[in-house]
């Protein structure tokens, strides 16, 4: 049955089986770049670019650049069932990769994967792949590329020619039909392009932190021992519990260090964290010179003064139970004994 393609509706996407050879200038090794192809269902407007891999990062990046090239967003994306798009195929409800789904949400479009073993569902993009191979790659076969950017610049030149090449049996060309029919019916681009994000699940440690690539980020302490979803980009780390964002941090790549928000701590920990060596000594001096001397002695015996905070906080707690004079007298005896 012949498929009907409505204006601005479907954008068919896939990779070409044919790759683009790129020479590494330092080693002379030839590396094969993948060819991403997207085709609008109604006008046949085509987008082609080379990427190093078919990974999720390259897959989503190609979509963002394709939308920028089109200047608008189609109402529906029709990918093949490759792993970067679909986690688990199903005729009725395929499991779409969460990062790919997030990209679709960012642009306000939908994802409707082609059905498995139904080649007609993706005939449009398969035809686009053949045209890209014959009109673009075949014309570049005798050129040597030394970088991905160089290859994509040459591909873009041929792509513009392809979209402006007159149809044989129809009036106009891909570009003119796209501008007349598809573009007015498409969705507007968002203010900012999609930023690639990855997802993982993490268990909140007893110290109310989760670990991401060797760095530790704080989570509200009430979620200790619970599992949270972690969304992370090059710049941010977001943690979600039952679909609600509970923490957001600037991304850090320093392994073994902690990024902690004070509000995530239990109240007792917040009070402890607010104290510094200078503040503790200053408080002790207000109680009396002997109290200050005891506090300084405790911290001086430690490799790091912070290691003596707990003992000093114990002395502070005594001030709430006894008079200043009584605490000062006890400290005088401690100093005398040494």
C-alpha positions as CSV (number, residue, x, y, z in Angstrom):
1,X,0.0,0.0,0.0
2,X,1.3,3.4,-0.9
3,X,2.3,5.6,2.1
4,X,1.0,9.1,2.4
5,X,3.3,11.7,3.9
6,X,1.8,14.8,5.3
7,X,3.5,18.2,5.2
8,X,6.1,18.6,7.9
9,X,5.2,15.3,9.5
10,X,7.9,12.6,9.3
11,X,11.7,12.7,9.2
12,X,13.2,9.3,8.4
13,X,16.6,8.7,9.9
14,X,19.2,5.9,9.6
15,X,22.9,5.2,8.9
16,X,24.4,4.2,5.6
17,X,26.1,0.9,5.3
18,X,28.8,2.7,3.3
19,X,31.4,4.6,5.3
20,X,33.7,7.6,4.7
21,X,37.5,6.8,4.9
22,X,39.5,9.5,6.8
23,X,43.3,9.4,7.2
24,X,44.9,10.0,10.6
25,X,47.7,12.5,9.8
26,X,49.8,11.3,12.8
27,X,49.8,7.6,12.1
28,X,48.6,7.3,8.5
29,X,45.9,4.9,9.6
30,X,42.6,5.0,7.7
31,X,39.5,5.3,10.0
32,X,36.0,4.7,8.7
33,X,33.4,7.4,9.6
34,X,29.7,6.6,9.7
35,X,27.2,8.3,7.4
36,X,24.0,9.7,9.0
37,X,21.1,10.2,6.6
38,X,17.8,12.0,7.3
39,X,14.9,12.5,4.8
40,X,11.7,14.4,5.1
41,X,8.7,12.3,4.1
42,X,6.9,14.8,1.9
43,X,9.5,16.9,0.1
44,X,12.4,14.4,0.2
45,X,14.6,17.2,1.7
46,X,17.8,15.4,2.7
47,X,20.4,15.8,5.4
48,X,23.7,13.9,5.4
49,X,26.7,14.1,7.7
50,X,29.7,12.0,8.8
51,X,30.3,11.0,12.4
52,X,32.9,8.8,14.0
53,X,30.5,6.3,15.5
54,X,26.9,5.3,15.7
55,X,27.0,5.9,19.4
56,X,24.2,7.6,21.3
57,X,26.2,10.8,21.6
58,X,26.8,10.9,17.8
59,X,23.2,9.8,17.1
60,X,21.6,12.6,19.2
61,X,24.2,15.1,17.9
62,X,23.3,14.4,14.3
63,X,19.6,15.0,15.0
64,X,20.3,18.3,16.6
65,X,22.4,19.4,13.7
66,X,19.8,18.1,11.2
67,X,17.1,20.2,12.8
68,X,19.4,23.2,12.7
69,X,20.0,22.5,9.0
70,X,16.3,22.2,8.3
71,X,15.5,25.3,10.4
72,X,12.6,23.6,12.0
73,X,11.5,20.4,13.7
74,X,9.4,17.6,12.1
75,X,6.4,16.3,14.1
76,X,7.6,12.7,14.0
77,X,10.9,10.9,13.9
78,X,11.0,7.5,12.2
79,X,14.3,5.7,13.1
80,X,15.2,2.1,12.3
81,X,15.6,-0.2,15.4
82,X,19.3,0.5,16.0
83,X,20.6,0.3,19.6
84,X,21.2,4.0,19.9
85,X,17.4,4.6,19.4
86,X,15.6,1.6,20.7
87,X,16.5,-0.5,23.8
88,X,14.0,-3.2,23.0
89,X,11.9,-3.7,19.9
90,X,8.2,-4.3,20.1
91,X,5.4,-4.1,17.6
92,X,3.1,-2.1,19.9
93,X,5.3,-0.3,22.5
94,X,9.0,-0.3,21.7
95,X,11.3,0.7,24.5
96,X,12.9,4.0,23.3
97,X,16.3,4.9,24.7
98,X,15.7,7.5,27.5
99,X,18.3,9.9,26.1
100,X,16.7,9.7,22.6
101,X,13.3,10.2,24.2
102,X,14.7,13.2,26.1
103,X,15.9,14.7,22.8
104,X,12.4,14.3,21.4
105,X,10.9,15.9,24.4
106,X,13.3,18.8,24.1
107,X,12.2,19.5,20.5
108,X,8.6,18.7,21.1
109,X,8.5,15.8,18.5
110,X,7.5,12.2,18.7
111,X,9.4,8.9,18.0
112,X,7.7,6.2,16.0
113,X,10.3,3.5,15.1
114,X,9.9,1.5,11.9
115,X,8.4,-1.9,12.5
116,X,10.8,-4.8,12.5
117,X,10.7,-6.8,9.2
118,X,8.6,-4.1,7.5
119,X,11.0,-2.5,4.9
120,X,8.2,-0.3,3.5
121,X,8.1,1.6,6.8
122,X,11.7,2.9,6.1
123,X,11.6,2.9,2.3
124,X,12.0,6.7,2.3
125,X,15.3,6.7,4.2
126,X,16.6,3.7,2.4
127,X,16.0,5.5,-0.9
128,X,17.8,8.6,0.7
129,X,20.7,6.4,1.7
130,X,21.1,5.1,-1.9
131,X,21.0,8.6,-3.3
132,X,23.5,9.9,-0.7
133,X,25.9,7.0,-1.6
134,X,25.5,7.6,-5.3
135,X,25.4,11.4,-5.5
136,X,27.5,12.4,-2.6
137,X,30.0,9.6,-1.7
138,X,30.6,8.4,-5.2
139,X,31.6,11.9,-6.3
140,X,34.0,12.1,-3.3
141,X,35.6,8.7,-3.8
142,X,38.8,10.0,-5.3
143,X,39.3,12.7,-2.6
144,X,41.4,12.1,0.6
145,X,40.2,13.5,3.8
146,X,42.3,14.1,6.9
147,X,39.7,15.2,9.4
148,X,36.0,14.7,10.1
149,X,35.4,18.5,9.6
150,X,37.0,18.4,6.1
151,X,34.9,15.4,5.1
152,X,31.7,17.1,6.3
153,X,32.5,20.3,4.5
154,X,32.8,18.4,1.2
155,X,29.6,16.4,2.0
156,X,27.7,19.7,2.7
157,X,28.7,21.1,-0.7
158,X,27.3,18.0,-2.4
159,X,24.2,18.0,-0.1
160,X,23.3,21.5,-1.2
161,X,23.6,20.5,-4.8
162,X,21.4,17.4,-4.2
163,X,18.6,19.4,-2.5
164,X,18.6,21.9,-5.3
165,X,18.8,19.4,-8.2
166,X,15.6,19.6,-10.2
167,X,13.2,16.6,-10.1
168,X,12.9,14.6,-13.3
169,X,9.1,14.0,-13.1
170,X,7.9,16.8,-10.8
171,X,8.2,20.5,-10.8
172,X,10.8,22.1,-8.6
173,X,13.4,20.4,-6.4
174,X,13.8,19.1,-2.8
175,X,14.6,22.5,-1.5
176,X,11.7,24.4,-3.1
177,X,9.2,21.7,-2.1
178,X,10.5,21.7,1.4
179,X,10.2,25.5,1.7
180,X,6.7,25.5,0.1
181,X,5.1,22.5,1.8
182,X,7.1,21.1,4.7
183,X,8.6,24.1,6.4
184,X,5.4,26.1,7.1
185,X,3.9,23.0,8.8
186,X,6.9,22.1,11.0
187,X,7.5,22.9,14.6
188,X,9.7,25.8,15.6
189,X,13.2,25.2,16.9
190,X,13.7,25.7,20.7
191,X,15.8,28.6,21.9
192,X,18.7,26.3,22.7
193,X,19.8,23.0,21.0
194,X,19.7,19.7,22.9
195,X,22.7,19.0,25.1
196,X,23.6,15.3,25.1
197,X,22.9,13.6,28.4
198,X,23.5,10.2,29.8
199,X,21.6,8.3,32.4
200,X,22.5,5.8,35.1
201,X,21.0,4.4,38.3
202,X,22.9,4.9,41.6
203,X,22.4,3.9,45.2
204,X,22.6,6.7,47.8
205,X,25.5,5.8,50.2
206,X,25.2,6.0,54.0
207,X,27.0,9.4,53.8
208,X,24.1,10.7,51.6
209,X,26.3,10.9,48.4
210,X,26.2,9.0,45.1
211,X,29.3,8.2,43.0
212,X,29.6,9.2,39.4
213,X,32.9,8.3,37.6
214,X,34.9,8.6,40.8
215,X,33.4,11.8,42.1
216,X,30.8,12.0,44.9
217,X,27.7,14.2,44.8
218,X,25.3,14.9,47.8
219,X,21.7,13.8,47.9
220,X,19.1,14.8,50.5
221,X,19.9,12.6,53.5
222,X,16.3,11.3,53.7
223,X,17.1,9.2,50.5
224,X,20.0,7.2,52.1
225,X,20.1,3.6,50.8
226,X,17.5,4.4,48.1
227,X,18.1,4.2,44.3
228,X,18.0,7.3,42.2
229,X,18.2,8.1,38.5
230,X,21.2,10.2,37.6
231,X,21.2,12.4,34.4
232,X,24.6,13.9,33.6
233,X,26.0,16.1,30.9
234,X,29.4,17.6,30.4
235,X,28.4,20.5,32.7
236,X,25.7,19.3,35.1
237,X,24.6,16.3,37.2
238,X,21.0,15.9,38.1
239,X,19.5,13.3,40.5
240,X,15.9,12.2,40.3
241,X,13.8,10.2,42.7
242,X,10.5,8.8,41.4
243,X,10.6,11.3,38.6
244,X,11.2,14.4,40.8
245,X,14.6,16.2,40.7
246,X,16.1,16.1,44.2
247,X,19.6,17.4,43.5
248,X,21.5,19.4,40.9
249,X,25.3,19.9,40.8
250,X,27.9,21.4,38.6
251,X,29.8,18.5,37.0
252,X,33.3,17.8,38.4
253,X,35.9,15.4,37.0
254,X,38.1,15.3,40.1
255,X,38.2,11.7,41.3
256,X,37.9,11.0,45.0
257,X,36.5,14.4,45.9
258,X,33.1,15.4,47.2
259,X,30.6,18.0,46.0
260,X,28.2,18.6,48.9
261,X,25.2,21.0,49.4
262,X,24.7,21.9,53.1
263,X,20.9,21.5,52.9
264,X,21.4,17.8,52.0
265,X,23.0,17.1,55.4
266,X,21.2,16.0,58.5
267,X,20.7,19.0,60.9
268,X,23.3,17.7,63.2
269,X,25.9,17.5,60.4
270,X,24.9,21.0,59.2
271,X,25.7,22.4,62.7
272,X,29.0,20.6,62.8
273,X,30.0,21.7,59.3
274,X,29.3,25.3,60.2
275,X,32.1,25.2,62.8
276,X,35.7,26.0,61.8
277,X,38.9,25.9,63.9
278,X,38.9,29.7,64.2
279,X,35.3,29.8,65.2
280,X,35.8,27.1,67.9
281,X,38.8,28.8,69.4
282,X,37.0,32.2,69.3
283,X,34.1,30.7,71.2
284,X,36.4,29.0,73.7
285,X,38.2,32.3,74.4
286,X,34.8,33.9,75.3
287,X,34.3,31.3,78.0
288,X,37.8,31.8,79.4
289,X,41.5,31.4,78.7
290,X,41.8,27.9,80.1
291,X,38.9,26.8,77.9
292,X,40.7,28.3,74.9
293,X,43.9,26.6,75.9
294,X,42.2,23.1,76.1
295,X,40.6,23.6,72.7
296,X,44.0,24.6,71.1
297,X,45.7,21.7,72.8
298,X,43.2,19.2,71.4
299,X,43.6,20.4,67.8
300,X,47.4,20.8,68.0
301,X,47.6,17.0,68.8
302,X,45.9,16.1,65.5
303,X,47.5,15.8,62.1
304,X,44.5,17.9,60.8
305,X,42.7,20.3,63.2
306,X,39.4,19.1,61.8
307,X,40.1,15.7,63.4
308,X,39.7,17.3,66.8
309,X,36.4,19.1,66.1
310,X,34.3,16.3,67.6
311,X,36.1,16.5,70.9
312,X,35.8,20.3,70.9
313,X,32.1,20.1,70.0
314,X,31.8,18.0,73.1
315,X,33.3,20.8,75.3
316,X,30.9,23.2,73.6
317,X,27.9,21.0,74.6
318,X,29.1,21.1,78.2
319,X,28.6,24.9,78.2
320,X,24.9,24.3,77.7
321,X,24.7,22.2,80.8
322,X,27.1,24.0,83.2
323,X,28.0,27.6,84.0
324,X,31.0,29.3,82.4
325,X,32.8,29.5,85.7
326,X,32.4,25.7,86.3
327,X,33.6,24.8,82.7
328,X,36.5,27.2,83.0
329,X,37.6,25.7,86.3
330,X,37.5,22.2,84.9
331,X,39.6,23.4,82.0
332,X,42.1,25.0,84.3
333,X,42.6,21.7,86.1
334,X,43.0,19.9,82.7
335,X,45.7,22.4,81.7
336,X,47.5,22.0,85.0
337,X,47.5,18.2,84.7
338,X,48.6,18.5,81.1
